[in-house]
Amino acid sequence: SQVIAIVTDATMGFPSTVLIYDVRAGQAVNKILPPADKMKKPTIVRWTDCNESILSGHDDGHVALWDPSTGDLQNSQRPHTETVRDLQFNRDRTCFITASKDTTARLLETANLHIIKTYKTE
């Protein structure tokens, strides 16, 4: 299928969400609304291997794994103290690196979000 995941900003009274959109059907098929009491707005999203989950980075330093069909939160961690600006996977998507406004980059395991290594940036 041709499904994409995008982040919407909070505008006109609507909260920031992760929207899953079917390009062929021309419509949204699911909406993930991160719980405001647990994490701030998403800033970036990526699909995991075989589109099994969606990985999101957030304004408050959280990263989270979501079930794209139900919108359920599978796991979340807060490896950063400030905004997650970027997420990039390794070739087989078993781990990923984050870049944050807190001047660190962290290598994490995709399956459990455990931190493997921290890199300090300027």
N, C-alpha and C positions, 0 to 999 in steps of 0.2 A: 504494500500500500504506500501511498505518498502522503505521509503524515509528518508535520513539522511541529516543533515546540517553540513558542516565543514568550518573551516576558512583556507584559503590559505595565505601563506606569500608572500610578494612582492619579486619575483625573476625573473631574466633574462628579466627585463624590463616590466614584468606584474605586475599590481597593486594587493594589497591584497584584497581578495573578500570573500564573504560568498557564498559557492557553495552548491546547493541543488542537491543531487545525488539520482537517483532511483537505488537501489541495484539490483532489479530483472531485470531491463532493461540493467543495466551495463553502464549507461550514465548520464551525468548531465542534469537536466531538467530546471534549472534556475540558474542564477548568480546574486547576489546582490552586486553592487559596491557602497559602501558608498561614498557620495560626498566629495571630498578632501577639499573643502572649508568650510565644516561644521563639519567634524570629522575626526580624524586620523584612522589608520587601526584597524579593529576588532581583538580582542584577544581571545574572547570566544563567543559561541552561544549556545542557548537552545531553544527548542520548547515550546510554551505556551500550555495551556490546549486544548486538542483535535486537536493539530497541526494547530490551527487557525492562529498563527503568529509566527515569530521568534524573539527572544530577543537577542540582541548582546551587549557586553561590548567592550570598545575601549581604545586605547593607551592614549588618552587625557582625560579620565574620563567620556566620554559619555556612556549612555545606549540608545538603540534604539529598536523600534518595527517595524518589516517589514512584509509586505504581501508576503508570500512565493510563491504565484502563479504569482504575477506581479512584485515583487521586489520593490514595492513602499514603501517609508518611511511613516509609520503611525504616529509615534511620536518619539521624542527624547528629552532627558534632559541631563544635565551635573552635576550629583550629586557629582562627585569627581574632584580633580585637577590633579590627576596622573592616571596611568594605572589601569584599572579594571582587576583584576587577577582572580576573580571567581564570579559566579552567582549560587545561589541555591534557588529553589522554596520551598514554604511550601507545605503541602500535597495536597491541592486543587488548587494550582497554582494561587491563588488570590493575593499573594504578594511574593516577593523574597528578598533575601539579597545579597548584593555585598560586595566584599572585594577588597580593593584598596591599591596600593603602597603608597598612601597619609596617611596611618595609620588610616583610618576609615573604618568602615563597616556600610552600610546603608540599612535599611529596606524600600522597596518601594512597592507601589501598582502596580500590573501588568497592570491594565486597563488604567491608566493615568500617570504612572511613578512618582506620587507624593511621596515625602519622608515622611515616617511615623515616623522613629526614626533613630538617628545617634549613633553609638557606636565608641568610641575612642579606638584604639589599640596601642600597643607599636611597 
